[in-house]
Amino acid sequence: MIVLNTSSDEQTFTVIPRFEPTATITITFFSEQQNKQTHSFTDDTPNYSNGYLTIANTYDPALVDQNKYVVEIKETGVLCWRGKCFVTDQTDLPKFTINEGVYDEPTQSSNEFIII
């Protein structure tokens, strides 16, 4: 899964495509929450090296924090790669939890139970 942030600066992500793109590619973002296409851009010179495709772009309008997107990369209408993207401004990703503050663990525990 790709992890991006809401910054207006250039952001880069790397994927392993199904084939090496040699022409212009189109990258499209579909919001899972809004159920519609939100971003689309083209790259005339895709950066493909050692089996990896690197995409660099600035997103205007900015990506929405805590949203999930389906990302499709196509070359002349042929699907080259499809995957998911999550947007967060949190920087400590190894400790990131989507359930932060949602679940409260009980403070007391008892080994008692009732037999009926």
ChimeraX commands (.cxc) that place a marker at each C-alpha (Angstrom):
marker #1 position 0.00,0.00,0.00 radius 0.5
marker #1 position 1.22,3.46,-0.89 radius 0.5
marker #1 position 1.31,6.02,1.93 radius 0.5
marker #1 position 1.15,9.69,0.96 radius 0.5
marker #1 position 0.43,12.90,2.87 radius 0.5
marker #1 position -1.61,16.07,2.31 radius 0.5
marker #1 position 1.41,18.22,1.46 radius 0.5
marker #1 position 1.42,20.37,-1.67 radius 0.5
marker #1 position 5.10,19.49,-2.20 radius 0.5
marker #1 position 6.18,16.87,-4.71 radius 0.5
marker #1 position 5.66,13.33,-3.43 radius 0.5
marker #1 position 7.18,10.14,-4.82 radius 0.5
marker #1 position 6.05,6.52,-4.69 radius 0.5
marker #1 position 7.39,3.36,-6.28 radius 0.5
marker #1 position 5.45,0.37,-7.64 radius 0.5
marker #1 position 6.20,-2.87,-9.46 radius 0.5
marker #1 position 4.19,-2.69,-12.72 radius 0.5
marker #1 position 2.89,-5.61,-14.78 radius 0.5
marker #1 position 5.05,-4.54,-17.72 radius 0.5
marker #1 position 7.57,-1.82,-18.58 radius 0.5
marker #1 position 5.76,1.29,-19.80 radius 0.5
marker #1 position 7.43,2.85,-22.84 radius 0.5
marker #1 position 4.89,5.57,-23.71 radius 0.5
marker #1 position 2.89,8.17,-21.78 radius 0.5
marker #1 position 1.19,6.78,-18.68 radius 0.5
marker #1 position -1.95,8.03,-16.94 radius 0.5
marker #1 position -2.20,7.85,-13.13 radius 0.5
marker #1 position -5.73,8.05,-11.70 radius 0.5
marker #1 position -6.86,8.26,-8.06 radius 0.5
marker #1 position -10.35,7.06,-7.08 radius 0.5
marker #1 position -11.57,7.97,-3.59 radius 0.5
marker #1 position -13.10,4.99,-1.75 radius 0.5
marker #1 position -15.06,7.29,0.60 radius 0.5
marker #1 position -16.50,9.52,-2.15 radius 0.5
marker #1 position -16.75,6.70,-4.72 radius 0.5
marker #1 position -15.47,8.91,-7.54 radius 0.5
marker #1 position -12.31,9.91,-9.41 radius 0.5
marker #1 position -10.52,12.71,-7.59 radius 0.5
marker #1 position -7.10,13.10,-9.27 radius 0.5
marker #1 position -5.69,12.24,-12.69 radius 0.5
marker #1 position -2.40,13.19,-14.32 radius 0.5
marker #1 position -0.08,11.99,-17.07 radius 0.5
marker #1 position 3.63,11.29,-17.11 radius 0.5
marker #1 position 5.33,11.56,-20.51 radius 0.5
marker #1 position 8.63,10.04,-19.39 radius 0.5
marker #1 position 7.96,7.29,-16.83 radius 0.5
marker #1 position 10.97,6.47,-14.63 radius 0.5
marker #1 position 11.34,2.67,-14.93 radius 0.5
marker #1 position 14.46,1.03,-13.51 radius 0.5
marker #1 position 15.27,-2.54,-12.38 radius 0.5
marker #1 position 11.60,-3.56,-12.45 radius 0.5
marker #1 position 10.36,-0.56,-10.44 radius 0.5
marker #1 position 8.27,2.34,-11.69 radius 0.5
marker #1 position 8.77,5.59,-9.77 radius 0.5
marker #1 position 6.05,8.25,-9.90 radius 0.5
marker #1 position 6.64,11.83,-8.70 radius 0.5
marker #1 position 3.86,14.40,-8.64 radius 0.5
marker #1 position 2.31,17.30,-6.75 radius 0.5
marker #1 position -1.38,16.89,-5.96 radius 0.5
marker #1 position -3.71,19.84,-6.56 radius 0.5
marker #1 position -6.21,19.79,-4.98 radius 0.5
marker #1 position -4.44,18.19,-2.06 radius 0.5
marker #1 position -5.22,14.62,-1.07 radius 0.5
marker #1 position -7.65,14.32,1.85 radius 0.5
marker #1 position -6.22,13.24,5.23 radius 0.5
marker #1 position -7.32,9.79,6.50 radius 0.5
marker #1 position -8.75,8.84,3.08 radius 0.5
marker #1 position -8.13,5.70,1.06 radius 0.5
marker #1 position -7.71,5.75,-2.70 radius 0.5
marker #1 position -7.54,3.14,-5.45 radius 0.5
marker #1 position -4.69,4.06,-7.80 radius 0.5
marker #1 position -4.57,2.92,-11.43 radius 0.5
marker #1 position -1.64,3.38,-13.79 radius 0.5
marker #1 position -2.43,2.84,-17.47 radius 0.5
marker #1 position -0.42,3.06,-20.67 radius 0.5
marker #1 position -2.61,3.84,-23.70 radius 0.5
marker #1 position -5.65,2.33,-21.95 radius 0.5
marker #1 position -3.90,-0.89,-20.85 radius 0.5
marker #1 position -3.72,-1.43,-17.09 radius 0.5
marker #1 position -0.10,-1.35,-15.95 radius 0.5
marker #1 position -0.65,-1.34,-12.17 radius 0.5
marker #1 position -3.52,-1.07,-9.68 radius 0.5
marker #1 position -3.23,-0.71,-5.92 radius 0.5
marker #1 position -4.32,1.21,-2.85 radius 0.5
marker #1 position -3.12,4.43,-1.29 radius 0.5
marker #1 position -3.67,5.77,2.21 radius 0.5
marker #1 position -3.23,9.45,3.07 radius 0.5
marker #1 position -2.00,10.47,6.52 radius 0.5
marker #1 position 0.03,13.30,7.97 radius 0.5
marker #1 position 1.29,11.08,10.79 radius 0.5
marker #1 position 5.05,10.68,10.54 radius 0.5
marker #1 position 5.67,7.74,12.90 radius 0.5
marker #1 position 4.28,5.12,10.50 radius 0.5
marker #1 position 5.55,1.96,12.27 radius 0.5
marker #1 position 3.46,2.94,15.32 radius 0.5
marker #1 position 0.45,4.19,13.32 radius 0.5
marker #1 position -2.91,2.72,14.20 radius 0.5
marker #1 position -6.17,3.51,12.45 radius 0.5
marker #1 position -8.01,2.76,15.72 radius 0.5
marker #1 position -6.19,5.41,17.76 radius 0.5
marker #1 position -8.48,6.49,20.61 radius 0.5
marker #1 position -11.39,4.31,19.42 radius 0.5
marker #1 position -10.98,1.30,21.71 radius 0.5
marker #1 position -10.52,1.66,25.46 radius 0.5
marker #1 position -9.06,-1.34,27.20 radius 0.5
marker #1 position -10.78,-2.25,30.48 radius 0.5
marker #1 position -8.76,-1.26,33.53 radius 0.5
marker #1 position -10.01,-4.12,35.71 radius 0.5
marker #1 position -9.91,-7.77,34.95 radius 0.5
marker #1 position -11.61,-10.53,36.81 radius 0.5
marker #1 position -11.33,-14.24,36.32 radius 0.5
marker #1 position -14.83,-14.75,37.73 radius 0.5
marker #1 position -17.56,-16.18,35.58 radius 0.5
marker #1 position -21.11,-17.36,36.14 radius 0.5
marker #1 position -22.24,-20.93,35.49 radius 0.5
marker #1 position -25.95,-21.29,34.77 radius 0.5
marker link #1:1,2 radius 0.2
marker link #1:2,3 radius 0.2
marker link #1:3,4 radius 0.2
marker link #1:4,5 radius 0.2
marker link #1:5,6 radius 0.2
marker link #1:6,7 radius 0.2
marker link #1:7,8 radius 0.2
marker link #1:8,9 radius 0.2
marker link #1:9,10 radius 0.2
marker link #1:10,11 radius 0.2
marker link #1:11,12 radius 0.2
marker link #1:12,13 radius 0.2
marker link #1:13,14 radius 0.2
marker link #1:14,15 radius 0.2
marker link #1:15,16 radius 0.2
marker link #1:16,17 radius 0.2
marker link #1:17,18 radius 0.2
marker link #1:18,19 radius 0.2
marker link #1:19,20 radius 0.2
marker link #1:20,21 radius 0.2
marker link #1:21,22 radius 0.2
marker link #1:22,23 radius 0.2
marker link #1:23,24 radius 0.2
marker link #1:24,25 radius 0.2
marker link #1:25,26 radius 0.2
marker link #1:26,27 radius 0.2
marker link #1:27,28 radius 0.2
marker link #1:28,29 radius 0.2
marker link #1:29,30 radius 0.2
marker link #1:30,31 radius 0.2
marker link #1:31,32 radius 0.2
marker link #1:32,33 radius 0.2
marker link #1:33,34 radius 0.2
marker link #1:34,35 radius 0.2
marker link #1:35,36 radius 0.2
marker link #1:36,37 radius 0.2
marker link #1:37,38 radius 0.2
marker link #1:38,39 radius 0.2
marker link #1:39,40 radius 0.2
marker link #1:40,41 radius 0.2
marker link #1:41,42 radius 0.2
marker link #1:42,43 radius 0.2
marker link #1:43,44 radius 0.2
marker link #1:44,45 radius 0.2
marker link #1:45,46 radius 0.2
marker link #1:46,47 radius 0.2
marker link #1:47,48 radius 0.2
marker link #1:48,49 radius 0.2
marker link #1:49,50 radius 0.2
marker link #1:50,51 radius 0.2
marker link #1:51,52 radius 0.2
marker link #1:52,53 radius 0.2
marker link #1:53,54 radius 0.2
marker link #1:54,55 radius 0.2
marker link #1:55,56 radius 0.2
marker link #1:56,57 radius 0.2
marker link #1:57,58 radius 0.2
marker link #1:58,59 radius 0.2
marker link #1:59,60 radius 0.2
marker link #1:60,61 radius 0.2
marker link #1:61,62 radius 0.2
marker link #1:62,63 radius 0.2
marker link #1:63,64 radius 0.2
marker link #1:64,65 radius 0.2
marker link #1:65,66 radius 0.2
marker link #1:66,67 radius 0.2
marker link #1:67,68 radius 0.2
marker link #1:68,69 radius 0.2
marker link #1:69,70 radius 0.2
marker link #1:70,71 radius 0.2
marker link #1:71,72 radius 0.2
marker link #1:72,73 radius 0.2
marker link #1:73,74 radius 0.2
marker link #1:74,75 radius 0.2
marker link #1:75,76 radius 0.2
marker link #1:76,77 radius 0.2
marker link #1:77,78 radius 0.2
marker link #1:78,79 radius 0.2
marker link #1:79,80 radius 0.2
marker link #1:80,81 radius 0.2
marker link #1:81,82 radius 0.2
marker link #1:82,83 radius 0.2
marker link #1:83,84 radius 0.2
marker link #1:84,85 radius 0.2
marker link #1:85,86 radius 0.2
marker link #1:86,87 radius 0.2
marker link #1:87,88 radius 0.2
marker link #1:88,89 radius 0.2
marker link #1:89,90 radius 0.2
marker link #1:90,91 radius 0.2
marker link #1:91,92 radius 0.2
marker link #1:92,93 radius 0.2
marker link #1:93,94 radius 0.2
marker link #1:94,95 radius 0.2
marker link #1:95,96 radius 0.2
marker link #1:96,97 radius 0.2
marker link #1:97,98 radius 0.2
marker link #1:98,99 radius 0.2
marker link #1:99,100 radius 0.2
marker link #1:100,101 radius 0.2
marker link #1:101,102 radius 0.2
marker link #1:102,103 radius 0.2
marker link #1:103,104 radius 0.2
marker link #1:104,105 radius 0.2
marker link #1:105,106 radius 0.2
marker link #1:106,107 radius 0.2
marker link #1:107,108 radius 0.2
marker link #1:108,109 radius 0.2
marker link #1:109,110 radius 0.2
marker link #1:110,111 radius 0.2
marker link #1:111,112 radius 0.2
marker link #1:112,113 radius 0.2
marker link #1:113,114 radius 0.2
marker link #1:114,115 radius 0.2
marker link #1:115,116 radius 0.2
view
